[in-house]
Each structure stands twice: as C-alpha cells, then as structure tokens.
C-alpha cells in the first residue's frame, strides 16, 4: 500500500517528479513499473545459459554456387535480433538490431502459428535431395517447447513458405548495426 504522508527531507532528495528513485547493484532507476536494469560494469545481467534460453528462433540460408545470400538470423525474446552474414547485400560479419515492437509482435504471432503446425523435418517430403543445393533451416520450439529443426530445399507448405518469405523481407528491410570486434586477433 502506498503511504499518503508527504516524504521526509531524506526521501524527497531521492525523488524526481514525485516518483521515488531506487538503487540496485546496476544503476539508479526510476520506480515507474518495470524499467529494467543497466549494468554499470559492462557485464550482461544474464548468464550465458539464460541468454541461450531466451532464443526464440534461428533461421539460416545456406551458401550456393551462385550469388545467393547466405546468413544466420537469430531472434531473442523481446525482439533483439542478430544477423551473421556469410554472403549478402551487406558486408560479411555480425550485426545486431532491436526490432520495432510492431515487427516483433507480427513475427512472434507468426512463430506462434508455426509452433502448432505439424511440420516435417525436411521438405520436399519423400524425395531424394541432392546434397549440394541451397536450403533454409529453421529452428523453433514446437507447441510443447521442444526444439524442432525444419530444413527446406523446396516444396514447403504454404504457411511455412509465407513465413520464410516475410522473414526474409523483414531481414532485408532492417538497418543492421555491425558488431565491432574487441580484443586482439592475429
């Protein structure tokens, strides 16, 4: 319950605009609901295990013998995405991007639809596939949260094909920020 008394002089020094300020191990934050945390040490507040668990999907376009794009796209909970480019319209390397909330919501809704679908592990189903043709690889959890991998050479169901086409368009529309390497590499 909130108190209705005016703040003491000590409490008033810890207020801005009528809101109380709190301190934690990372930074002073305004008490406006859930703002989050900003680590002061430069370390991530999540450990590597938690970071991996936050992965919602991975999408990979493989290399080909022509001028096709080849990259791996990762989407994490909250819309943080990364793009590891092997060949494409932008230079080879690692890029990050926080998706706009509307793009993230639309993508997440599409993922929810795919989670409930019965998908084969490889498309086209029941056909011999040459080993040297490009493919798209999607890793998403199924409706029960179990990891599922779908490799598409062609012949995907219409809903899956629409998802891949929309995702590739979304990836192509983003302004990616290149991740700068730190540390010494020879």
C-alpha positions as a Markdown table, in Angstrom:
| # | Residue | x | y | z |
|---|---|---|---|---|
| 1 | Unk | 0.0 | 0.0 | 0.0 |
| 2 | Unk | 1.2 | 3.5 | -0.8 |
| 3 | Unk | 1.6 | 5.9 | 2.0 |
| 4 | Unk | -0.3 | 9.2 | 1.9 |
| 5 | Unk | 2.1 | 11.2 | 4.1 |
| 6 | Unk | 4.5 | 13.7 | 2.5 |
| 7 | Unk | 8.0 | 12.4 | 2.1 |
| 8 | Unk | 10.7 | 13.2 | 4.6 |
| 9 | Unk | 13.6 | 15.5 | 3.5 |
| 10 | Unk | 15.8 | 12.4 | 3.0 |
| 11 | Unk | 13.1 | 10.7 | 0.9 |
| 12 | Unk | 12.5 | 13.9 | -1.1 |
| 13 | Unk | 16.2 | 14.0 | -2.1 |
| 14 | Unk | 15.6 | 10.5 | -3.6 |
| 15 | Unk | 12.6 | 11.7 | -5.7 |
| 16 | Unk | 12.3 | 13.2 | -9.1 |
| 17 | Unk | 9.0 | 14.5 | -10.4 |
| 18 | Unk | 7.1 | 13.0 | -7.5 |
| 19 | Unk | 8.5 | 9.5 | -8.2 |
| 20 | Unk | 10.7 | 7.6 | -5.8 |
| 21 | Unk | 14.2 | 6.5 | -7.1 |
| 22 | Unk | 15.6 | 3.2 | -6.2 |
| 23 | Unk | 19.2 | 1.9 | -6.3 |
| 24 | Unk | 20.2 | -1.6 | -7.1 |
| 25 | Unk | 23.5 | -3.3 | -8.0 |
| 26 | Unk | 23.4 | -2.0 | -11.5 |
| 27 | Unk | 22.1 | 1.6 | -11.6 |
| 28 | Unk | 19.7 | 4.1 | -10.1 |
| 29 | Unk | 16.4 | 3.6 | -11.8 |
| 30 | Unk | 13.1 | 5.5 | -11.6 |
| 31 | Unk | 10.3 | 3.5 | -10.0 |
| 32 | Unk | 7.9 | 3.6 | -13.0 |
| 33 | Unk | 6.9 | 0.0 | -13.1 |
| 34 | Unk | 9.4 | -2.3 | -14.8 |
| 35 | Unk | 12.1 | -0.2 | -16.5 |
| 36 | Unk | 14.8 | -2.8 | -16.4 |
| 37 | Unk | 18.4 | -2.6 | -15.5 |
| 38 | Unk | 21.5 | -1.1 | -17.0 |
| 39 | Unk | 24.6 | -2.9 | -15.7 |
| 40 | Unk | 27.4 | -0.4 | -14.8 |
| 41 | Unk | 30.2 | -3.0 | -15.1 |
| 42 | Unk | 29.6 | -3.7 | -18.8 |
| 43 | Unk | 28.6 | -7.3 | -18.0 |
| 44 | Unk | 25.3 | -8.7 | -19.1 |
| 45 | Unk | 22.8 | -9.2 | -16.3 |
| 46 | Unk | 22.0 | -12.6 | -17.8 |
| 47 | Unk | 24.4 | -15.5 | -17.7 |
| 48 | Unk | 25.1 | -17.5 | -20.9 |
| 49 | Unk | 22.5 | -20.2 | -20.0 |
| 50 | Unk | 19.7 | -17.7 | -19.6 |
| 51 | Unk | 20.8 | -15.9 | -22.8 |
| 52 | Unk | 20.5 | -19.1 | -24.7 |
| 53 | Unk | 17.1 | -19.9 | -23.2 |
| 54 | Unk | 15.8 | -16.5 | -24.5 |
| 55 | Unk | 16.4 | -17.6 | -28.1 |
| 56 | Unk | 13.1 | -17.8 | -29.9 |
| 57 | Unk | 14.2 | -18.9 | -33.3 |
| 58 | Unk | 17.1 | -19.3 | -35.7 |
| 59 | Unk | 16.8 | -19.0 | -39.4 |
| 60 | Unk | 19.6 | -19.9 | -41.8 |
| 61 | Unk | 20.0 | -19.5 | -45.5 |
| 62 | Unk | 22.8 | -21.8 | -46.8 |
| 63 | Unk | 25.5 | -21.0 | -49.3 |
| 64 | Unk | 25.1 | -21.8 | -53.0 |
| 65 | Unk | 27.4 | -21.8 | -56.0 |
| 66 | Unk | 25.9 | -18.6 | -57.4 |
| 67 | Unk | 25.3 | -15.1 | -56.0 |
| 68 | Unk | 22.7 | -16.1 | -53.3 |
| 69 | Unk | 22.6 | -14.6 | -49.8 |
| 70 | Unk | 23.9 | -16.8 | -47.0 |
| 71 | Unk | 23.3 | -15.8 | -43.4 |
| 72 | Unk | 22.0 | -16.9 | -40.0 |
| 73 | Unk | 19.3 | -14.8 | -38.2 |
| 74 | Unk | 18.6 | -15.2 | -34.5 |
| 75 | Unk | 15.6 | -13.8 | -32.7 |
| 76 | Unk | 15.6 | -13.5 | -28.9 |
| 77 | Unk | 12.8 | -12.8 | -26.5 |
| 78 | Unk | 11.9 | -9.1 | -26.6 |
| 79 | Unk | 12.9 | -8.5 | -30.2 |
| 80 | Unk | 16.7 | -8.4 | -30.0 |
| 81 | Unk | 18.0 | -10.0 | -33.2 |
| 82 | Unk | 21.4 | -10.8 | -34.7 |
| 83 | Unk | 22.4 | -11.5 | -38.3 |
| 84 | Unk | 25.6 | -13.3 | -39.1 |
| 85 | Unk | 26.3 | -12.7 | -42.8 |
| 86 | Unk | 28.4 | -15.0 | -44.9 |
| 87 | Unk | 27.4 | -13.5 | -48.2 |
| 88 | Unk | 24.8 | -10.9 | -48.9 |
| 89 | Unk | 24.0 | -7.3 | -49.7 |
| 90 | Unk | 25.8 | -6.1 | -46.6 |
| 91 | Unk | 29.4 | -7.0 | -45.8 |
| 92 | Unk | 30.3 | -10.3 | -44.2 |
| 93 | Unk | 30.2 | -10.1 | -40.4 |
| 94 | Unk | 27.9 | -10.0 | -37.3 |
| 95 | Unk | 25.2 | -7.4 | -37.0 |
| 96 | Unk | 22.6 | -6.7 | -34.3 |
| 97 | Unk | 19.2 | -5.0 | -34.3 |
| 98 | Unk | 16.4 | -4.4 | -31.9 |
| 99 | Unk | 13.2 | -5.0 | -33.9 |
| 100 | Unk | 10.5 | -2.4 | -33.8 |
| 101 | Unk | 7.7 | -3.6 | -31.5 |
| 102 | Unk | 5.2 | -4.0 | -34.3 |
| 103 | Unk | 7.6 | -6.1 | -36.4 |
| 104 | Unk | 8.5 | -8.2 | -33.3 |
| 105 | Unk | 4.8 | -8.7 | -32.5 |
| 106 | Unk | 3.9 | -9.8 | -36.1 |
| 107 | Unk | 6.9 | -12.1 | -36.2 |
| 108 | Unk | 6.1 | -13.6 | -32.8 |
| 109 | Unk | 2.5 | -14.2 | -33.9 |
| 110 | Unk | 3.7 | -16.0 | -37.0 |
| 111 | Unk | 6.0 | -18.1 | -34.8 |
| 112 | Unk | 3.1 | -19.0 | -32.5 |
| 113 | Unk | 1.2 | -20.2 | -35.6 |
| 114 | Unk | 4.1 | -22.3 | -36.8 |
| 115 | Unk | 4.7 | -23.9 | -33.3 |
| 116 | Unk | 1.2 | -25.5 | -33.5 |
| 117 | Unk | 1.7 | -26.9 | -37.1 |
| 118 | Unk | 2.8 | -30.4 | -37.9 |
| 119 | Unk | 6.0 | -29.8 | -39.9 |
| 120 | Unk | 8.2 | -32.5 | -41.5 |
| 121 | Unk | 11.9 | -32.3 | -40.6 |
| 122 | Unk | 12.8 | -31.9 | -44.4 |
| 123 | Unk | 11.0 | -30.5 | -47.4 |
| 124 | Unk | 10.2 | -31.7 | -50.0 |
| 125 | Unk | 8.9 | -34.8 | -48.2 |
| 126 | Unk | 9.7 | -38.2 | -49.7 |
| 127 | Unk | 12.0 | -37.0 | -52.4 |
| 128 | Unk | 15.7 | -37.6 | -53.0 |
| 129 | Unk | 17.5 | -34.3 | -52.4 |
| 130 | Unk | 20.9 | -33.5 | -53.9 |
| 131 | Unk | 23.4 | -32.6 | -51.2 |
| 132 | Unk | 24.8 | -29.5 | -53.0 |
| 133 | Unk | 21.6 | -27.4 | -53.3 |
| 134 | Unk | 20.9 | -24.4 | -51.1 |
| 135 | Unk | 18.4 | -24.8 | -48.2 |
| 136 | Unk | 16.7 | -22.8 | -45.5 |
| 137 | Unk | 17.0 | -24.1 | -41.9 |
| 138 | Unk | 14.5 | -23.1 | -39.2 |
| 139 | Unk | 14.9 | -23.9 | -35.5 |
| 140 | Unk | 11.9 | -23.1 | -33.4 |
| 141 | Unk | 10.4 | -24.8 | -30.4 |
| 142 | Unk | 7.2 | -26.8 | -31.0 |
| 143 | Unk | 4.0 | -26.2 | -29.0 |
| 144 | Unk | 5.4 | -28.2 | -26.1 |
| 145 | Unk | 8.6 | -26.2 | -26.1 |
| 146 | Unk | 10.8 | -29.0 | -27.5 |
| 147 | Unk | 13.4 | -28.0 | -30.1 |
| 148 | Unk | 12.5 | -28.6 | -33.7 |
| 149 | Unk | 14.5 | -28.2 | -36.8 |
| 150 | Unk | 13.0 | -27.9 | -40.3 |
| 151 | Unk | 15.2 | -27.9 | -43.4 |
| 152 | Unk | 13.6 | -26.6 | -46.6 |
| 153 | Unk | 15.0 | -27.3 | -50.0 |
| 154 | Unk | 11.7 | -26.6 | -51.7 |
| 155 | Unk | 8.1 | -27.6 | -51.6 |
| 156 | Unk | 7.3 | -26.2 | -48.1 |
| 157 | Unk | 3.6 | -25.9 | -47.0 |
| 158 | Unk | 2.1 | -22.6 | -48.0 |
| 159 | Unk | 2.0 | -21.2 | -44.4 |
| 160 | Unk | 5.7 | -22.1 | -43.9 |
| 161 | Unk | 6.6 | -20.6 | -47.3 |
| 162 | Unk | 4.8 | -17.4 | -46.4 |
| 163 | Unk | 6.6 | -17.2 | -43.1 |
| 164 | Unk | 10.0 | -17.6 | -44.7 |
| 165 | Unk | 9.2 | -15.0 | -47.4 |
| 166 | Unk | 8.0 | -12.5 | -44.8 |
| 167 | Unk | 11.0 | -13.1 | -42.6 |
| 168 | Unk | 13.5 | -12.6 | -45.4 |
| 169 | Unk | 11.7 | -9.4 | -46.4 |
| 170 | Unk | 11.9 | -8.2 | -42.8 |
| 171 | Unk | 15.6 | -9.1 | -42.5 |
| 172 | Unk | 16.3 | -7.2 | -45.8 |
| 173 | Unk | 14.4 | -4.1 | -44.6 |
| 174 | Unk | 16.4 | -3.6 | -41.3 |
| 175 | Unk | 19.1 | -1.2 | -40.6 |
| 176 | Unk | 21.7 | -3.5 | -39.1 |
| 177 | Unk | 24.4 | -2.3 | -36.7 |
| 178 | Unk | 27.7 | -4.0 | -37.2 |
| 179 | Unk | 29.2 | -5.6 | -34.1 |
| 180 | Unk | 32.7 | -4.4 | -33.6 |
| 181 | Unk | 35.2 | -7.0 | -32.6 |
| 182 | Unk | 37.0 | -6.4 | -29.3 |
| 183 | Unk | 40.2 | -8.0 | -28.2 |
| 184 | Unk | 43.3 | -8.9 | -30.2 |
| 185 | Unk | 43.1 | -11.3 | -33.1 |
| 186 | Unk | 46.0 | -12.1 | -35.3 |
